[in-house]
Amino acid sequence: MHPFLASESGKRYSANGSYLTLGVMLWPYMIPYAITVANAAAPDASLQFLFYGVVVVLPVIVVYTIGVYWVFRGKVRRGYSWTFVVW
């Protein structure tokens, strides 16, 4: 076996390539030869509602996360780091 294929990255590339090939082979069908991607999608009104919800909510989440990181920066001192605890 080639050394690259035995490595972790080689396994990832091989698995991703297999899924990509399967997806290209079955396109545009979700279930082989039964339901297309367009038929499986939600109605346009639902997709528009979710789109505008994401456009409003996602920036709020990002700003909140940045604010929390900014407020709590530098609070951990030596000897008080987060560690993995085995129960």
Secondary structure by P-SEA (a helix, b strand, c coil): cccccccaaaaaaaaaaaaaaaaaaacccccccccccccccccaaaaaaaaaaaaccaaaaaaaaaaaaaaacccccccccbbbbcc
